[in-house]
Amino acid sequence: MVLPTIRHPLHTSLSGYCSSVVLLVCLWALLDTAQADFVVYRLPGSQSTVLLEGKTKSVGPNTFEYTHPTMGTIILSRESALVIKAPTRQEEYRRLAAHAKQSQAFDDYIQAARFALRSGMLEAFRDCCNAAYKIEPMHPTMLRLLEARKRIEQPIDALASSQSELQGAVPTQGMQVVRSPHYIMLHDTGETKSGRKRLPRWQSRLDLLENVYEAYFMKFALEGRVLDPPTEPLKVVLFGQEADYMRYTRQRDESLANALGYWSAEDNIAVFFDQGTTEKMRMLDAHAKELAKNKLRARGTAQSRDAAYLANTVELLVKMTREADDVEVVSHEATHQLAGNTGLMPRNQIALRWAHEGLATYFETSSDSGWGGIGAVNEGRLKSYQRLSADPNRARIEPLVTDALFDLARDSREAADAYGYAWALTHFLMENHFDELIEYYHQVSLLEPKQHRTLLGWLPDGQPGSNSAPATGLDRRELLKCFRAAFGDLAALEQAWHAHMRSLETDLDRAMREFETP
């Protein structure tokens, strides 16, 4: 089975755009603040906005300096941007770490470590774990983390056979083999540079994969389960051009035409392409270059300042968009591959699409949030959940956990909403019923697929009826029975689930709420 990342229908020309402008005019006074978490930049000539996280500093009566955590610094005009004062994730982490250092309490360090892991701050996570170890080296949580670290640091063999399998599966000329501690990659990106450190494109992708790998194992260990590491390098293909990726992908499965990346369970290969080569990114690059030329032509004129502001801002947004798209796709598909190679879900028999996609979206970093999305609240997924939960025909748990929502999706919007609903239920279960969820994954993997193609299903009105078999070939009645056995009364579970979802908010929503609180 091939598990793809679909192109989200809500994406616009820049994937970091906010979907609406609902900000109060009175907040514009915050531009005088020396530090801030969020900058809402309004694109010239439109009502579309881009959400930026970083730090600001006033540099003039009508301008301020914005510094992105990794992409550098630009100057923005006060007329084009709104600043919302709030602590950054780094500041929130430093506050938690300082409290732990003062209290010298094991649980306080673990709380700071949990926040760091959720925010993609792996070095800070390790620091907190090391400090916690010095306090209680034999604490059960610490023993799990140590065991997980030990397992993922064990050398992986079978390099020669994995390389042969990879090259046999992708018989494309001119591709090179590279590897990292846990991955082997076939790529044709050459030495194209990317990222602030200007690493080769393939090296940046391997580094990102390794970050996802470590975060995945540490998250499960932190919550209570030490997973078995893969026994062979995980195989990855990275095409340097979207066109080559699409040509190869269509030869394998025409239904993947809209996939941004996918993991094939049959040959255990994750396939990606350089997100910077999409038509969207080529248009953005061309626009950024034209603005850069305009900036040079405007030197010494009255339009010089505005031309520079716009050119520098768009250049930054292009870089952020490219990196964010990479992170979103890789974090999603790498989770699929890890789930099928760590004993969590079977590799050769994909249990359920809702379970796989729910887990992948839980670990996924949305393209509008920067690295660090394990359990983070994704605005797009949250809106998908809200649409379905408000629809009595699709809001119940049964259509989701039997894959009916996925099978009956009529278009890309409904498919994306099914992803969002799976994310929402997985978020609730990971946060509140972790042990039961892990056992559920195991029990579903033991079910035997049926050979016939017509099975009992749920139609859009929620009533039982005849429906083509789900992609898994598993009887929906058995799937529902398995879910009930793991989680008990569904009515009570639904009530608790929806209450949990009502309590969630995005980082921007939280910042605005805290600002508005007296």
TORVEX-493193 format. One record per residue (C-alpha): x, y, z; residue in one letter. Coordinates in Angstrom, 3 decimals, m for minus. Each point is the difference from the previous one (the first is absolute). Example, Ala and Ser with C-alpha at 12.3 -4.5 7.8 and 13.67 -1.06 7.14 Angstrom:
2
ATOM         X         Y         Z  nuke
ATOM    12.300    m4.500     7.800     A
ATOM     1.370     3.440    m0.660     S
end
This chain:
518
ATOM         X         Y         Z  nuke
ATOM     0.000     0.000     0.000     M
ATOM     1.133     3.498    m0.741     V
ATOM    m0.704     2.703     2.553     L
ATOM     0.202     3.499    m1.511     P
ATOM     0.025     3.528     1.276     T
ATOM    m2.743     1.740    m1.981     I
ATOM     0.105     3.559    m1.203     R
ATOM    m2.147     1.842     2.517     H
ATOM    m2.753     1.966    m1.805     P
ATOM     0.371     2.861     2.458     L
ATOM     3.570     0.746    m1.082     H
ATOM     0.369     3.309    m1.772     T
ATOM     2.916     1.559    m1.842     S
ATOM     1.993     0.094     3.222     L
ATOM    m0.754    m2.875     2.349     S
ATOM     0.599     2.142     3.064     G
ATOM    m2.948     2.312    m0.696     Y
ATOM    m2.571     0.475     2.719     C
ATOM    m3.443    m0.835    m1.351     S
ATOM    m1.716     3.145     1.226     S
ATOM     0.604     3.407     1.495     V
ATOM    m1.889     0.111     3.298     V
ATOM     2.400     2.162     1.964     L
ATOM    m1.218     2.982     1.978     L
ATOM     1.118     3.398    m1.232     V
ATOM     0.922     1.031     3.519     C
ATOM     2.802    m2.584     0.022     L
ATOM     2.030     2.072    m2.459     W
ATOM     1.224     2.050     2.944     A
ATOM     2.153    m2.974     0.951     L
ATOM     2.466     0.912    m2.737     L
ATOM     1.872     2.111     2.548     D
ATOM     0.860    m3.152     1.961     T
ATOM     3.661    m0.957    m0.022     A
ATOM    m0.589    m3.766    m0.063     Q
ATOM    m2.744    m2.170    m1.427     A
ATOM    m0.978    m3.527    m0.893     D
ATOM    m2.201     0.489    m3.038     F
ATOM     0.169     2.423    m2.913     V
ATOM    m3.009     0.064    m2.311     V
ATOM     1.230     1.405    m3.301     Y
ATOM    m2.579     1.217    m2.480     R
ATOM     0.943    m0.587    m3.608     L
ATOM    m0.032     3.229    m2.028     P
ATOM    m3.170     0.515    m1.979     G
ATOM    m1.936    m2.822     1.646     S
ATOM    m1.716    m1.073     3.192     Q
ATOM     2.137    m3.151     0.255     S
ATOM     2.360    m0.221     2.926     T
ATOM     3.092    m2.013     0.915     V
ATOM     0.619    m1.100     3.572     L
ATOM     3.636     0.316     1.109     L
ATOM     1.480    m1.057     3.327     E
ATOM     3.159     1.659     1.266     G
ATOM     1.212     3.185     1.682     K
ATOM    m0.485     3.656    m0.829     T
ATOM     1.842     3.207     0.835     K
ATOM    m0.942     3.570    m0.820     S
ATOM     2.510     1.646    m2.375     V
ATOM    m1.853     3.162    m0.900     G
ATOM    m3.272     1.903     0.311     P
ATOM    m1.599    m1.967    m2.846     N
ATOM     2.038    m3.198    m0.147     T
ATOM     1.026    m2.942     2.134     F
ATOM     2.423    m2.892    m0.308     E
ATOM    m1.284    m3.559    m0.161     Y
ATOM     2.381    m2.916     0.652     T
ATOM    m1.033    m3.519    m0.949     H
ATOM     1.506    m2.779     2.186     P
ATOM     1.930    m1.501    m2.925     T
ATOM    m0.566     2.085    m3.143     M
ATOM     1.554     3.328     0.934     G
ATOM    m1.232     3.560     0.466     T
ATOM    m2.108     2.374    m2.081     I
ATOM    m1.412     3.509     0.460     I
ATOM    m3.778     0.410    m0.097     L
ATOM    m2.152     3.099    m0.050     S
ATOM    m2.536     0.609     2.738     R
ATOM    m2.688     0.418    m2.639     E
ATOM     0.464    m3.544    m1.291     S
ATOM     0.197    m2.097     3.153     A
ATOM    m1.592    m0.658     3.345     L
ATOM     2.070    m1.158     2.978     V
ATOM    m1.561    m2.058     2.773     I
ATOM     2.067    m0.091     3.162     K
ATOM     0.414    m3.457     1.493     A
ATOM     2.855    m2.228     1.104     P
ATOM     1.621    m1.978    m2.794     T
ATOM     0.308    m3.755     0.307     R
ATOM     3.667     0.448     0.860     Q
ATOM    m0.961     2.412     2.769     E
ATOM    m2.674    m2.352     1.310     E
ATOM     2.552    m2.795     0.058     Y
ATOM     2.548     2.156     1.827     R
ATOM    m2.621     0.853     2.617     R
ATOM    m0.808    m3.692     0.562     L
ATOM     3.700    m0.937     0.080     A
ATOM     0.796     2.803     2.461     A
ATOM    m2.803    m1.150     2.291     H
ATOM     1.306    m3.577    m0.140     A
ATOM     3.523     1.158     0.747     K
ATOM    m1.253     1.898     3.025     Q
ATOM    m2.241    m2.770     1.333     S
ATOM     2.353    m2.859    m0.919     Q
ATOM    m3.095    m2.156    m0.387     A
ATOM     0.052    m2.942    m2.404     F
ATOM    m3.572     0.643    m1.186     D
ATOM     0.763     3.646    m0.756     D
ATOM     2.905    m0.958    m2.239     Y
ATOM    m2.175    m2.583    m1.762     I
ATOM    m2.678     2.659    m0.530     Q
ATOM     2.594     2.267    m1.615     A
ATOM     1.286    m2.946    m2.054     A
ATOM    m3.531    m0.768    m1.194     R
ATOM    m0.488     3.600    m1.111     F
ATOM     3.364     0.009    m1.781     A
ATOM    m0.836    m3.207    m1.860     L
ATOM    m3.399     1.322    m1.011     R
ATOM     1.708     3.123    m1.343     S
ATOM     2.693    m1.834    m1.957     G
ATOM     2.803     1.154     2.319     M
ATOM     1.872    m3.292     0.147     L
ATOM     3.200     1.355     1.547     E
ATOM    m2.002     1.628     2.790     A
ATOM    m1.921    m3.236     0.451     F
ATOM     3.255    m1.900     0.483     R
ATOM     1.271     2.605     2.489     D
ATOM    m3.123    m0.342     2.139     C
ATOM     0.176    m3.793    m0.106     C
ATOM     3.654     0.097     1.099     N
ATOM    m0.886     2.301     2.896     A
ATOM    m2.921    m2.236     1.012     A
ATOM     2.295    m3.042    m0.079     Y
ATOM     2.310     1.587     2.571     K
ATOM    m2.960     0.380     2.367     I
ATOM    m1.738    m3.380    m0.411     E
ATOM     2.009    m2.351    m2.235     P
ATOM    m2.243    m2.975     0.801     M
ATOM    m3.353     1.727    m0.574     H
ATOM    m2.190    m2.130    m2.348     P
ATOM    m0.293     2.841    m2.506     T
ATOM     3.758     0.445    m0.025     M
ATOM     0.584    m3.719    m0.435     L
ATOM    m2.290     0.005    m3.046     R
ATOM     1.771     2.995    m1.516     L
ATOM     3.393    m1.602     0.577     L
ATOM    m1.142    m3.272    m1.528     E
ATOM    m1.433     1.797    m3.026     A
ATOM     3.257     1.930    m0.431     R
ATOM     1.993    m3.212     0.259     K
ATOM    m2.124    m1.719    m2.630     R
ATOM     0.120     2.765    m2.586     I
ATOM     3.764     0.392     0.412     E
ATOM     0.691    m3.641    m0.848     Q
ATOM     1.700    m0.369    m3.404     P
ATOM    m2.268    m1.097    m2.836     I
ATOM     1.263    m2.693    m2.365     D
ATOM    m1.246    m1.237    m3.386     A
ATOM     1.286     3.096    m1.802     L
ATOM     1.055    m1.863    m3.147     A
ATOM    m3.310    m1.829    m0.424     S
ATOM    m2.001     3.154     0.724     S
ATOM     1.960     1.943    m2.598     Q
ATOM    m0.557    m2.728    m2.559     S
ATOM    m3.739    m0.076     0.721     E
ATOM    m0.232     3.762    m0.234     L
ATOM     1.841     0.240    m3.310     Q
ATOM    m2.051    m2.885    m1.385     G
ATOM    m3.277     1.688     0.920     A
ATOM     0.993     3.326    m1.566     V
ATOM     1.903    m0.796    m3.212     P
ATOM     0.645     3.665    m0.793     T
ATOM     3.285     1.084    m1.487     Q
ATOM     2.227     2.524     1.704     G
ATOM    m1.210    m0.522     3.566     M
ATOM     2.512    m0.173     2.845     Q
ATOM    m0.088    m1.972     3.246     V
ATOM     0.579     1.772     3.328     V
ATOM    m0.756    m1.064     3.535     R
ATOM    m0.372     1.131     3.580     S
ATOM    m0.073    m2.081     3.209     P
ATOM    m3.541    m1.274    m0.668     H
ATOM    m0.754     0.760    m3.664     Y
ATOM     1.296    m0.843    m3.438     I
ATOM    m0.978     2.418    m2.749     M
ATOM     0.026    m0.018    m3.775     L
ATOM    m0.011     3.543    m1.405     H
ATOM     0.784     2.140    m3.032     D
ATOM     0.091     3.428     1.651     T
ATOM     3.716     0.518    m0.631     G
ATOM     1.647     2.532     2.289     E
ATOM    m2.869     2.499     0.003     T
ATOM     0.159     1.918     3.265     K
ATOM    m2.883     0.607     2.377     S
ATOM    m0.664     1.311     3.477     G
ATOM     1.829     2.545     2.113     R
ATOM     3.083    m2.222     0.270     K
ATOM     0.028    m0.368    m3.789     R
ATOM     0.197    m3.772     0.105     L
ATOM    m0.514    m2.107    m3.129     P
ATOM    m3.686    m0.687    m0.554     R
ATOM     0.389    m3.713     0.670     W
ATOM     1.871     0.670     3.255     Q
ATOM    m2.729     2.343     1.253     S
ATOM    m2.584    m2.693    m0.741     R
ATOM     1.974    m2.702     1.803     L
ATOM     0.448     2.301     3.004     D
ATOM    m3.731     0.629     0.084     L
ATOM    m0.762    m3.722    m0.210     L
ATOM     2.371    m0.697     2.886     E
ATOM    m1.711     2.688     2.086     N
ATOM    m3.397    m1.587    m0.638     V
ATOM     1.461    m3.423     0.816     Y
ATOM     1.347     1.079     3.388     E
ATOM    m3.123     1.976     0.925     A
ATOM    m2.231    m2.957    m0.880     Y
ATOM     1.837    m2.439     2.292     F
ATOM     0.384     2.486     2.832     M
ATOM    m3.691     0.966    m0.082     K
ATOM    m1.161    m3.585     0.388     F
ATOM     2.576    m0.678     2.717     A
ATOM    m1.050     3.147     1.841     L
ATOM    m3.652    m1.063    m0.066     E
ATOM     0.648    m3.592     1.086     G
ATOM     1.077    m2.260    m2.873     R
ATOM     3.500    m0.868    m1.236     V
ATOM    m0.256    m1.024    m3.643     L
ATOM     2.186    m2.439    m1.879     D
ATOM     2.279     1.756    m2.502     P
ATOM     0.135    m1.073    m3.659     P
ATOM     2.394    m2.845    m0.712     T
ATOM     1.157     1.526    m3.291     E
ATOM     0.550     3.520    m1.355     P
ATOM    m3.217     1.730    m0.971     L
ATOM    m0.065     0.516    m3.755     K
ATOM    m0.756     3.429    m1.484     V
ATOM    m0.041     1.496    m3.494     V
ATOM     0.373     3.748    m0.526     L
ATOM    m0.561     1.334    m3.508     F
ATOM     1.598     3.335    m0.756     G
ATOM    m2.876     1.025    m2.293     Q
ATOM    m3.744    m0.335     0.471     E
ATOM    m0.391    m1.034    m3.651     A
ATOM     2.280    m3.038     0.454     D
ATOM    m1.817    m0.927     3.197     Y
ATOM    m3.377     0.214    m1.745     M
ATOM     1.222    m2.057    m2.963     R
ATOM     1.238    m2.763     2.302     Y
ATOM    m3.048     0.156     2.265     T
ATOM    m2.554    m0.192    m2.818     R
ATOM     1.730    m3.096    m1.310     Q
ATOM    m0.591    m1.600     3.386     R
ATOM    m3.536     1.234     0.713     D
ATOM    m1.944     2.653    m1.901     E
ATOM    m2.114     0.680     3.102     S
ATOM     3.060     1.620     1.606     L
ATOM    m0.054     2.894    m2.459     A
ATOM    m0.834     2.457     2.794     N
ATOM     2.346    m1.450     2.606     A
ATOM     2.788     2.189     1.345     L
ATOM     1.794    m3.116     1.229     G
ATOM    m0.845    m3.550     1.005     Y
ATOM     1.175    m3.143     1.718     W
ATOM    m0.424    m3.301    m1.796     S
ATOM    m0.498    m2.848     2.455     A
ATOM     0.632    m2.620    m2.679     E
ATOM     3.654     0.928    m0.529     D
ATOM     0.352     2.115     3.178     N
ATOM     1.207     3.111    m1.844     I
ATOM    m0.942     3.612     0.723     A
ATOM     0.015     2.170    m3.120     V
ATOM     0.369     3.800    m0.014     F
ATOM     1.033     2.850    m2.249     F
ATOM     1.568     3.400     0.578     D
ATOM    m2.962     2.218     0.915     Q
ATOM     1.889     2.968    m1.411     G
ATOM    m0.612    m1.289    m3.550     T
ATOM    m3.803     0.188    m0.008     T
ATOM    m1.751     2.396    m2.364     E
ATOM    m1.078     2.028     3.019     K
ATOM     3.576     0.384     1.199     M
ATOM     1.320     0.783    m3.470     R
ATOM    m2.544     2.807    m0.279     M
ATOM     0.926     1.295     3.445     L
ATOM     3.700    m0.147    m0.811     D
ATOM    m0.568     1.914    m3.240     A
ATOM    m2.072     2.587     1.868     H
ATOM     2.669     0.377     2.694     A
ATOM     2.719     0.480    m2.631     K
ATOM    m2.048     2.635    m1.819     E
ATOM    m0.549     1.869     3.266     L
ATOM     3.733    m0.175     0.694     A
ATOM     0.626     1.646    m3.386     K
ATOM    m2.599     2.658     0.823     N
ATOM     1.821     0.670     3.264     K
ATOM     3.223     0.693    m1.881     L
ATOM    m1.755     2.161    m2.599     R
ATOM    m1.696     2.034     2.748     A
ATOM     3.212     0.987     1.770     R
ATOM     0.234     3.727     0.532     G
ATOM    m3.690     0.559    m0.730     T
ATOM    m2.981     0.733     2.231     A
ATOM    m1.142    m3.610    m0.468     Q
ATOM     3.295    m1.495     1.209     S
ATOM    m1.113    m0.811     3.535     R
ATOM    m3.311    m1.628    m0.975     D
ATOM     1.663    m2.021    m2.765     A
ATOM     2.604    m1.301     2.433     A
ATOM    m2.615    m0.894     2.628     Y
ATOM    m2.041    m1.991    m2.502     L
ATOM     2.938    m1.760    m1.679     A
ATOM     1.612    m1.062     3.271     N
ATOM    m3.297    m1.175     1.462     T
ATOM    m0.970    m2.121    m2.991     V
ATOM     3.509    m1.506    m0.121     E
ATOM    m0.379    m1.070     3.637     L
ATOM    m3.488    m1.384    m0.600     L
ATOM     1.215    m2.072    m2.951     V
ATOM     2.738    m1.542     2.156     K
ATOM    m2.428    m0.684     2.823     M
ATOM    m2.558    m1.548    m2.343     T
ATOM     2.530    m2.360    m1.536     R
ATOM     1.294    m1.165     3.363     E
ATOM    m3.484    m0.302     1.497     A
ATOM    m1.286    m2.108    m2.909     D
ATOM     2.980    m2.339     0.366     D
ATOM    m0.561    m0.374     3.726     V
ATOM    m3.729    m0.687    m0.341     E
ATOM     0.338    m2.758    m2.584     V
ATOM     3.043    m1.656     1.567     V
ATOM    m1.376    m0.017     3.552     S
ATOM    m3.229    m1.589    m1.276     H
ATOM     1.436    m2.698    m2.267     E
ATOM     2.936    m0.828     2.281     A
ATOM    m2.558    m0.776     2.731     T
ATOM    m1.806    m2.414    m2.336     H
ATOM     3.282    m1.756    m0.703     Q
ATOM     1.001    m0.103     3.655     L
ATOM    m3.396    m1.331     1.078     A
ATOM     0.421    m2.870    m2.439     G
ATOM     3.554    m0.781     1.073     N
ATOM    m0.057     0.278     3.803     T
ATOM    m2.572    m2.600     0.979     G
ATOM    m2.723     2.586     0.545     L
ATOM    m1.935    m0.944    m3.139     M
ATOM     0.672    m2.866    m2.415     P
ATOM     1.952     0.915    m3.112     R
ATOM    m1.400    m2.588    m2.383     N
ATOM    m3.654     0.428     1.040     Q
ATOM    m1.001     3.587     0.538     I
ATOM    m2.580    m0.210     2.748     A
ATOM    m2.197     3.045    m0.498     L
ATOM     0.353     3.211    m1.939     R
ATOM    m1.504     2.122     2.792     W
ATOM     2.508    m1.437     2.475     A
ATOM     2.992     0.524    m2.297     H
ATOM    m1.038     3.473    m1.124     E
ATOM    m1.019     1.022     3.505     G
ATOM     3.412    m0.938     1.356     L
ATOM     1.848     1.632    m2.901     A
ATOM    m1.932     3.257     0.362     T
ATOM     0.560    m0.041     3.780     Y
ATOM     3.771    m0.093    m0.618     F
ATOM    m0.231     2.227    m3.065     E
ATOM     1.268     3.548     0.124     T
ATOM    m2.401     2.204    m1.902     S
ATOM     1.502     2.241    m2.670     S
ATOM    m1.241     3.029     1.924     D
ATOM     1.645    m0.788     3.335     S
ATOM     3.760    m0.586    m0.413     G
ATOM     1.814    m3.121     1.228     W
ATOM    m1.560    m1.381     3.091     G
ATOM    m3.476    m1.391    m0.344     G
ATOM    m0.290    m3.167     2.085     I
ATOM    m3.472     0.437     1.406     G
ATOM    m0.076     3.665    m1.014     A
ATOM    m3.336     1.503    m1.020     V
ATOM    m0.116     0.373    m3.769     N
ATOM    m2.455     2.681    m1.119     E
ATOM    m0.871    m1.806    m3.230     G
ATOM    m0.636    m3.343     1.712     R
ATOM    m1.959     1.714     2.760     L
ATOM    m2.304     1.628    m2.556     K
ATOM    m0.528    m3.373    m1.684     S
ATOM    m1.006    m1.442     3.357     Y
ATOM    m2.376     2.891     0.636     Q
ATOM    m1.707    m0.464    m3.375     R
ATOM    m0.586    m3.713     0.537     L
ATOM    m0.970     0.256     3.657     S
ATOM    m2.712     2.489    m0.984     A
ATOM    m1.404    m2.429    m2.607     D
ATOM    m2.298    m2.557     1.693     P
ATOM     0.366    m2.338    m2.977     N
ATOM     3.760    m0.294     0.411     R
ATOM     0.769     1.004     3.578     A
ATOM    m0.270    m3.409     1.664     R
ATOM     3.019    m2.142     0.799     I
ATOM    m1.236    m3.063    m1.918     E
ATOM     0.513     1.315    m3.558     P
ATOM     3.503     1.143     0.938     L
ATOM     1.344    m3.105     1.733     V
ATOM    m1.334    m2.289    m2.740     T
ATOM     1.619     2.137    m2.735     D
ATOM    m3.366     0.928    m1.501     A
ATOM     0.893     3.713     0.091     L
ATOM     3.028    m0.678    m2.186     F
ATOM    m1.747    m2.440    m2.333     D
ATOM    m3.012     2.249    m0.582     L
ATOM     1.887     3.265    m0.491     A
ATOM    m1.247     1.512    m3.250     R
ATOM     2.741     2.548    m0.580     D
ATOM     3.322     1.250     1.353     S
ATOM    m1.749     2.250     2.539     R
ATOM    m1.887    m2.890     1.552     E
ATOM     3.163    m2.122    m0.055     A
ATOM     1.891     2.782     1.805     A
ATOM    m2.818     0.223     2.548     D
ATOM     0.313    m3.738     0.629     A
ATOM     3.700     0.554     0.716     Y
ATOM    m0.956     2.773     2.425     G
ATOM    m2.551    m2.168     1.784     Y
ATOM     2.529    m2.820     0.323     A
ATOM     2.519     2.505     1.407     W
ATOM    m2.557     1.222     2.532     A
ATOM    m0.895    m3.446     1.342     L
ATOM     3.645    m1.076     0.099     T
ATOM     0.917     3.199     1.845     H
ATOM    m2.646    m0.736     2.630     F
ATOM     0.995    m3.652     0.382     L
ATOM     3.746     0.688     0.096     M
ATOM    m0.498     2.614     2.694     E
ATOM    m2.598    m1.853     2.091     N
ATOM    m0.047    m3.725    m0.858     H
ATOM     3.572    m0.771    m1.049     F
ATOM     0.215    m3.597     1.285     D
ATOM    m3.388    m0.930    m1.466     E
ATOM     0.960     1.518    m3.360     L
ATOM     3.227    m2.007    m0.206     I
ATOM    m1.884    m3.191     0.836     E
ATOM    m2.643     0.896    m2.595     Y
ATOM     2.674     0.349    m2.697     Y
ATOM     1.219    m3.469     0.917     H
ATOM    m3.442    m1.613     0.009     Q
ATOM    m0.983     1.473    m3.372     V
ATOM     3.208    m1.353    m1.504     S
ATOM    m1.150    m3.512     0.937     L
ATOM    m3.227     0.214    m2.028     L
ATOM    m0.071    m2.046    m3.196     E
ATOM    m0.989     1.837    m3.193     P
ATOM    m3.051    m1.364    m1.819     K
ATOM     0.300    m1.130    m3.594     Q
ATOM    m3.403     1.224    m1.229     H
ATOM    m0.555     3.598    m1.068     R
ATOM    m3.481     0.807     1.336     T
ATOM    m0.173     0.550     3.734     L
ATOM    m2.194     1.704     2.555     L
ATOM     0.734     3.715     0.169     G
ATOM    m1.331     3.370     1.072     W
ATOM    m1.548     2.232    m2.620     L
ATOM     0.195     3.826     0.272     P
ATOM    m3.269     0.140     1.969     D
ATOM     1.533    m2.205     2.688     G
ATOM    m2.324    m2.942    m0.668     Q
ATOM     1.340    m3.519    m0.665     P
ATOM     0.000    m0.959    m3.652     G
ATOM     1.828    m1.746    m2.796     S
ATOM     3.265     1.642    m0.938     N
ATOM     3.152    m1.011    m1.827     S
ATOM     2.668    m1.398     2.261     A
ATOM     2.435     2.375     1.655     P
ATOM     3.537     0.053    m1.360     A
ATOM     1.051    m2.344     2.797     T
ATOM    m2.468    m2.731    m0.986     G
ATOM    m1.026    m0.273     3.656     L
ATOM    m3.622    m0.539     1.027     D
ATOM    m1.358     3.213     1.494     R
ATOM    m1.917    m1.913     2.639     R
ATOM     3.227    m1.581     1.244     E
ATOM     1.736     3.386    m0.043     L
ATOM    m2.700     1.591     2.099     L
ATOM    m0.012    m2.955     2.392     K
ATOM     3.766     0.341     0.430     C
ATOM    m0.278     3.729     0.706     F
ATOM    m2.759    m0.533     2.575     R
ATOM     2.033    m2.709     1.715     A
ATOM     2.903     2.435     0.401     A
ATOM    m1.862     3.160     1.038     F
ATOM    m3.354    m1.094     1.400     G
ATOM    m3.215     1.996    m0.292     D
ATOM     0.173     2.136    m3.149     L
ATOM    m2.563     2.551     1.137     A
ATOM     2.059     0.854     3.083     A
ATOM     3.199     0.001    m2.045     L
ATOM    m1.508     2.350    m2.590     E
ATOM    m1.099     2.412     2.707     Q
ATOM     3.478     0.076     1.543     A
ATOM     1.612     0.306    m3.441     W
ATOM    m2.036     3.024    m1.032     H
ATOM     0.608     1.639     3.381     A
ATOM     3.739    m0.512    m0.526     H
ATOM    m0.173     1.563    m3.444     M
ATOM    m1.874     3.042     1.289     R
ATOM     2.890     0.610     2.399     S
ATOM     2.613     0.128    m2.779     L
ATOM     1.274     3.197    m1.556     E
ATOM     2.740     0.977    m2.383     T
ATOM     3.045     1.932     1.184     D
ATOM    m1.409     3.155    m1.613     L
ATOM    m3.379    m0.450     1.696     D
ATOM     1.747    m0.488     3.325     R
ATOM     2.106     3.117    m0.473     A
ATOM    m3.011     2.122    m0.869     M
ATOM    m2.000    m1.374     2.938     R
ATOM     2.820     0.799     2.403     E
ATOM     0.278     3.502    m1.436     F
ATOM    m3.715     0.630     0.418     E
ATOM    m0.024    m1.321     3.576     T
ATOM     0.119     2.925     2.481     P
end
